[in-house]
């Protein structure tokens, strides 16, 4: 501690830091819940992808053209470029792609 501080200043800083961490963890947990909810509903969240490579290192890369990516999270969607993949990764329900192994859950309004 510095001479111009007292123990209550130090405790207040500690509690503020803990609150910041708690809020950050709550936000990350909410984002993870939303992420998993997409898959629980039977749709792909495009969580991983492979890009074009010549020569291909994986079988899926054989079907790609330069700049393209293919989803390896379950649906096999081919994305035209990084921006296309990131856009669908950020909001997979904007253009939902059903997972082949699962039937999509009925919508809440049905």
N, C-alpha and C positions, 0 to 999 in steps of 0.2 A: 504494500500500500504506500501511497504517497502521503506526505505530511498534510496536504490539503484534502485528503479523503478520510472518511470514517468507515467503519464496518458496514453501516447501512447502505452506503454507496456501492460497496463491493457486492453485497448481497443483492441489491437491486439489479446490478449488471448481470450477475449470475442467473437470477430468475428471468430476466429479459432474454438472455441467450437460450435458456431452457424452453421458454415459450416459443421462440423462433424455431427451434428444432422440433418441438411438438407440432407446430403449425405446418412445417415443411413435411413432416412424416404423415400427417393427416392428409395433406394434399397428394402425396405420392401414393398412399393407400387408396384414396378415392380414384386416382387415375388407373391404378392397377385393377381395381374392381371393375371399372368401365371397360378396360382392356379385355379382361376375362369374360365379361358379360357378352361381348360380341361372339366369342367362341361358344359360350354356353347356349346362345341362341341358334347356333349352327352355321355361323358365317366365319369366313377367314378374316383375320386381322392383319394379314400380310407382314407378320413380325420378322421374317427373314427372307432374303433374296440372294440370288447369284447373278452376277453380271456376265456379259460377253467375255470370252477368253479364247484366244487362238494360240495354240491348240487348246481345246476344252479339257478341263480337269475333271468335270463331272458330266454324266450323260445328259443332264438337262441343258447344259450349255451348248450342246450341238445344234439346238434349234434356234439359237439366238443370232441376231444380227448385231453389228457394232452399235454400242450405246444401249441396247436393250437389257432388261433384267427379267428374271423369272422368279415368282414366289415359291419359296421352299417351305412355307408354313402350312401347306396342305392343299392349296387350290391350283397351283401351277399357272396362275395368271401371268401373262407376259406384259411387262410394262415397257412403254416406248423409250423411257429414259429415267434418270434419277428423280427428276422433278415429278414425273407421273407416279412413281413408286412412293415418294415421300408424301404426296398429296393424299393418296389412298391409305397410306400408313397412318397419317394424322386423323383421317376420318373414314374408317372402313365402311361405315354405314351410309356414306354418301352414294356409293355404288356397290351395294352388298353383293358378295360372291359366296354362294353356299359352299360349305365344305363337302367334298364328294362323299365322304364316309358317313355324313349325318344329314338328316332332313332338317331344314330350318324350322325353328319353333314358330308357332302361329303368332301373329302380331297381337298386341294387347287389345286392339279394337275388334278382333275377330271372335 
